[in-house]
Amino acid sequence: MLDELKRAARPLRISVKVIPKSSRTEVVEIQADGTLRVKVAAAPEKGRANAALCEFLADEFGVARSKVEVVAGHTSARKIVMVRE
């Protein structure tokens, strides 16, 4: 399913559940409702986990970091992330 998301038309809104302070940054699973569960190595302090999530997703989707942003849930584990072309 992640491959389907990578090929989807942009802009793309993705629901993400973040697990901060993990040993490494990786996609753990795609839940039944389409939400990505992502482990992030960064701590949830001063936006570090959000920045790490955006950098990771930019690499995964093959776009510049500036094309990925958290648009909702800045201080929550559940976020909406926008990926632009």
N, C-alpha and C positions, 0 to 999 in steps of 0.2 A: 504494500500500500504506500510506503514511503516513495517508491519509484513513481507511482501514479501522481503523488503530490508534486514531485520534482518536475513532471511533465505538464502539470496543470497550467491553465492560462493565468496570467498575472494581471492585476494584483491578486494576491492570494491571502485570505484570512485563515489563520490556523489557531485552533484551540490547543493550548499547551499546559500541562501540569508539570511544574518544575520541582525537582528534588535537589535542593542545594547541599553544599558541603559533602559531595560524594567523592569517591576516590578518583573518578575520571568523568569527563563529559561525554555522554553518549545517549542515543535514543534507546530507551528500555523497551517500550512497546507502543503499539497503536491500539487504543481502547476501542470497544465496539461502537462508541459514538463518534469516532474519528479523532479524539483527543490524543495528541502525542504526549507520552510520559518521557521526560528528558531529565537525566541526571546531570547536574552541573557541579564542577569541582569548586567553583567560587562560593564564598559565603554570601548570604543575603544581607549585606551591609553596604550602604551608600551606593546602591545600584550595581554592585559588582556582579551579582548573579544575572541580572538582566543583560548587562553588557556581554558577559560570557555566553549567555544563551543566544543573543543576536549574532555574535561572531561565529558561533558553532553553526547556527542555521544558515548564515551567509555562505559558509564553506560547503555545507551539505547541498544547498540549492544552487551553488555556483554563481552567486551574485556578489556585488560589492557590499561591504558592511553597512554602508549608508543606505542601502535599499531594504534593510530589515529593521523594523522597530516594534517595540511593545506599544500597542495602542490602548490596551485596557488591562487592569490588574497589576499595576506597577508594584504594589506592595503585597500582593497575594501570590499564593503558589499557583493558582489558576490564572492564566493570561491569555490574551488574544494578541497574536503577532501578525503583522502585515509584512508580506514579502512582495516587493515591487520589482519590475523588470528594469 
